[in-house]
Amino acid sequence: MFEEKLVELQKKIGIEFKNTDILLQALTHRSYLNENPSWPLEHNERLEFLGDAVLELVVTDYLYKNYPNPEGELTNWRAAIVNAVILSKISGKFDLNDYILLSRGEAKDTGRARQFILANAIEALIGAIYLDQGYEKAEEFIQRFVIVELPEIIEQKLYRDPKSKLQEEAQDKVGLTPTYEVLKEWGPDHARNFEVGVFLGQEMAGKGEGLSKQEAQQVAAEDALKKKGW
């Protein structure tokens, strides 16, 4: 069954792996190992770590070569295209959700937690492509599935996320750059929750919770914008 699904996925992404174990590892969520301790492969978090770096480099390189805009704008655009919401949406282009190996409990959850699982799995898949096929193939994959979203992000101003807006407003109005601090975290390793505070100097201007530090930071920034009336 696994072999058939792997063949299917490779056809959808247009890449034939030399070592399909690397692809299978990219699809193995930590929770799956809890229920299947004899599974011969590691979970996908190390591949996710690698893929995240490859994704950021490819997107950064593309932005640098194709847009003469200042560094701040390029940073915002990059952040917008590599966030969990966009990546989980992109995963639908090749039905990645159908191939991830999850615990029974995780498989039932279709909310925000699933978005992060899908986004992380895309990064793990990029890491697997890089290891198995090299940088150029990883770059082709990212161009085909991720960078094509960039024109819409710029046109619709989807990069104007709360964190970016708070930074602009805070620097303009009070001459300070917001800083973020994790106030607490809880939950199992594969489903951590974070509470983050955003500070303007010594003042905690807002706080928020999320299923990743990045999400909690965005919620905290939104909270601060509301409280400050910005």
Residue pairs with C-beta under 8 A, 6 or more apart in sequence:
2 24
3 20
5 98
5 99
6 17
6 20
6 23
6 24
6 99
8 99
9 23
9 27
9 94
9 96
9 99
10 16
10 17
10 20
10 23
12 94
12 95
13 94
13 125
13 141
13 145
14 144
15 129
15 133
15 137
15 141
17 23
17 128
17 132
17 133
18 132
18 133
19 132
21 41
22 47
22 128
22 131
22 132
23 125
23 128
23 132
24 41
25 41
25 42
25 43
25 44
25 47
25 124
25 128
26 44
26 47
26 51
26 121
26 124
26 125
26 127
26 128
27 44
27 99
27 100
27 101
27 121
27 124
27 125
28 39
28 41
28 42
28 43
28 44
28 101
29 43
29 44
29 100
29 101
29 102
29 103
29 106
29 117
29 121
29 190
30 43
30 44
30 45
30 189
30 190
31 102
31 103
31 105
31 106
31 190
31 191
32 39
32 43
32 101
32 102
32 103
32 106
33 39
33 43
34 103
34 190
35 103
35 104
44 120
44 121
44 124
45 120
45 124
46 127
47 123
47 124
47 125
47 127
47 128
47 131
48 120
48 121
48 123
48 124
48 127
49 127
50 126
50 127
50 130
50 131
51 122
51 123
51 124
51 125
51 126
51 127
51 128
51 129
51 130
52 82
52 123
52 126
52 127
54 126
54 127
54 130
54 135
54 138
54 142
55 82
55 123
55 126
55 142
55 146
56 78
56 82
58 138
58 139
58 142
58 143
58 147
59 78
59 81
59 82
59 142
59 146
59 147
60 74
60 78
62 143
62 147
62 150
63 74
63 77
63 78
64 74
67 73
67 74
67 77
69 77
73 159
76 159
76 160
76 161
76 164
77 150
77 153
77 154
77 159
79 159
79 161
79 163
79 164
80 86
80 153
80 158
80 159
80 161
81 146
81 147
81 149
81 150
81 153
82 146
83 119
83 161
83 214
84 115
84 116
84 119
84 212
84 214
84 215
85 115
85 119
86 149
86 153
87 118
87 119
87 122
87 123
87 146
88 114
88 115
88 116
88 118
88 119
88 122
90 122
90 145
90 146
90 149
91 97
91 118
91 119
91 121
91 122
93 145
94 145
96 118
96 121
96 122
96 125
97 114
97 118
100 117
100 118
100 121
102 117
106 113
106 117
106 190
106 191
112 210
112 211
112 215
113 191
113 211
116 211
116 212
116 215
126 138
126 141
126 142
129 137
129 138
129 141
130 137
130 138
152 158
153 159
161 218
161 221
162 218
162 219
162 221
162 222
162 225
163 178
163 217
163 218
163 221
165 221
165 225
165 230
166 178
166 198
166 221
166 224
166 225
166 230
167 177
167 178
169 225
169 228
169 230
170 176
170 177
170 178
170 200
171 177
173 230
174 200
176 200
176 201
178 198
178 199
178 200
178 205
178 221
178 224
179 198
179 199
180 196
180 197
180 198
180 199
180 213
180 217
180 220
181 196
181 197
181 199
182 194
182 195
182 196
182 213
182 216
183 195
183 196
183 197
183 207
184 194
184 195
185 192
185 193
185 194
185 195
186 192
186 193
187 193
191 211
192 211
192 212
193 209
193 210
193 211
194 209
194 210
194 211
194 212
194 213
194 215
194 216
195 207
195 208
195 209
195 216
196 207
196 208
196 209
196 210
196 213
196 216
196 217
196 219
196 220
197 204
197 206
197 207
197 220
198 204
198 205
198 206
198 207
198 208
198 217
198 220
198 221
198 223
198 224
199 205
200 224
205 223
205 224
205 227
205 228
206 220
206 221
206 222
206 223
206 224
206 225
206 226
206 227
207 220
207 223
208 216
208 217
208 218
208 219
208 220
208 221
208 222
208 223
209 216
209 219
210 216
210 217
210 218
210 219
224 230
